[in-house]
Amino acid sequence: MPLPLADRLIHLAYDPGISPKGGGLPGLSVLKNVVNSINLFGIVAVVGALAVSLGVWAWGHHTGGHQAEANGKKGAVVAAGAALGLGAANGIVSFFSNLGSQVQ
């Protein structure tokens, strides 16, 4: 027998009481170290990509290679965007996690 509409709405509004908690599983500190290392590796790679892109941009500008100049500019913008994303990743996830916890 199907539930009446009011009972289904009450069932949907049920709060299971689950929230993130640190220290619940073993290895959490190791996972945090791995993610921090991946983020650092990404930032170092972006620094290299930015240096190469700026070099290509300068080389294309001084040699009259418009395609190389355009590709250098695109690479510099992408590297800057990647650096912004890597630097802001923790804040972005924290913001949306806090925003999601306010949903009722």
C-alpha positions in Angstrom: 0.0 0.0 0.0 1.5 3.4 -1.0 2.2 6.0 1.6 0.0 9.2 1.6 1.6 12.3 0.3 2.1 13.9 3.8 3.9 10.7 5.0 6.2 10.8 2.0 7.1 14.5 2.6 7.8 13.7 6.3 10.0 10.8 5.2 11.9 13.1 2.8 12.5 15.7 5.5 14.1 13.1 7.8 17.5 14.2 9.0 19.8 11.2 9.0 22.3 13.1 11.3 25.4 12.5 9.2 28.1 15.1 9.2 31.8 15.1 8.3 34.0 14.2 11.3 37.8 14.2 11.4 39.6 11.3 12.9 36.9 8.7 12.1 39.1 6.6 9.8 42.7 5.6 10.1 45.0 7.1 7.5 43.3 10.5 7.3 46.6 12.3 8.1 48.4 10.3 5.3 45.6 11.2 2.8 45.9 14.9 3.8 49.7 14.7 3.2 49.2 13.1 -0.2 46.6 15.7 -1.3 48.9 18.5 -0.1 51.8 17.0 -2.0 49.7 16.7 -5.2 48.7 20.4 -4.8 52.3 21.4 -4.4 53.3 19.4 -7.4 50.6 21.1 -9.4 51.7 24.5 -8.3 55.3 23.7 -9.2 54.2 22.4 -12.7 52.2 25.6 -13.2 55.2 27.7 -12.5 57.1 25.8 -15.1 54.3 26.1 -17.6 54.0 29.8 -17.0 57.8 30.3 -17.5 57.6 28.3 -20.8 54.5 30.2 -22.0 56.1 33.6 -21.3 59.2 32.5 -23.1 57.2 31.4 -26.1 55.2 34.6 -26.0 58.5 36.7 -26.0 60.1 34.6 -28.7 57.1 34.9 -30.9 56.9 38.6 -30.4 60.5 39.2 -31.2 60.7 36.9 -34.2 57.4 38.0 -35.7 55.8 34.6 -35.2 52.2 35.6 -34.6 51.1 32.0 -34.0 53.8 31.4 -31.3 53.0 34.7 -29.7 49.3 33.9 -29.5 50.0 30.4 -28.1 52.3 31.9 -25.5 49.6 34.3 -24.4 47.0 31.5 -24.2 49.5 29.4 -22.2 50.1 32.2 -19.8 46.4 32.8 -19.2 45.8 29.1 -18.7 48.7 28.8 -16.3 47.5 31.8 -14.3 44.0 30.3 -14.2 45.4 27.0 -13.0 47.4 28.7 -10.3 44.3 30.5 -9.2 42.3 27.3 -9.1 45.1 25.4 -7.2 45.5 28.2 -4.7 41.8 28.6 -4.1 40.8 24.9 -4.1 40.6 24.6 -0.3 38.6 27.7 0.0 36.2 26.8 -2.8 35.5 23.3 -1.3 35.1 24.8 2.1 32.7 27.4 0.9 30.5 25.0 -1.0 30.6 22.5 1.9 29.4 25.1 4.3 26.8 26.2 1.8 25.6 22.6 1.4 25.4 22.1 5.1 22.9 24.9 5.4 20.4 23.2 3.0 17.4 21.9 5.0 
